[in-house]
Amino acid sequence: MSTPSAPIRSTKKQKGSLRRWVIVLSAVLVSLFVFLFVRIQGAVTGSEFSPDSFSVREFRFYELPIFHLQITPIDRSTVTPSTAIYLRQTALINSPTKTPDLWHLVSMTRGFTGKTPADAELLVDQLNIKIAGGAYWRLWSVDQPAKAKVFWPIIQKLAKREMYIMMPKLFEIAQSERSVDEMTERLDQSLRSQYEGLIRDMRAADQNELADQFFKEMLEDFPNDFPNDSPIEP
């Protein structure tokens, strides 16, 4: 006795069709999840600072989360503070005519991980300080041009060395001293003290290469303090 085959074939066809729909729907859901995951968690934003021109720019791109593989071009926009523009226009800092090549990270945010600040933020925050009359350090430089001519080249020199960690104390001194000579003396004292502290800490941590670099920079600024180029010991 023969058995009916049409219902079996129909059932197999329905199961095959259902399987295809499940696969398609799963693929759509996975693609949507990946898209949203990359869109939210893969968004990378931040800002950079040029020690050459004091320019500030923001950037944005997307990456594959976890792997940190960039998947879109970097979109940049300039957000240079008015104080920095004034310093360039008045030649209080040495600014190249060409587009800066050197940029230091100010901060970066990846998805929901929150902002990760970098050392350059210590300077950029100062350049962005506002008071009722406008940008604080721009007004300070306008009101006290003699101090500004001494102060800003020191700040730019430290920025090029990525020594932003030394700047907060210098900004305090610039505001507190009444005369240019007093300010200059205290700035030098602070730089000597901070450099010596860093060098001793690096020696103690057996980071002699870094300590030698700091000593070289200190020697450039204060050659008379070390006539025999004698190193600072921990």
Buried (B, 14 or more C-beta within 10 A) or exposed (E): EEEEEEEEEEEEEEEEEEEEEEEEEEEEEEEEEEEEBBEEBBBBBBBBBBBBBBBBBBBBBBBBBEEEEEEEEEEBEEEBBBBBBBBBEBEBBEBEEEEBEBBBBBBBBBBEEEEEBBBBBBBBBBBBBEEEEEBBBBBBBEEBEEBBBBBBEBBBBBBBBEBBEBBEBBBEBBEEBEEBEEBBEBBBEBBBEBBBEBBBBBBEEEBBEBBBBBBEBBBEBEEEEEEEEEEBEE
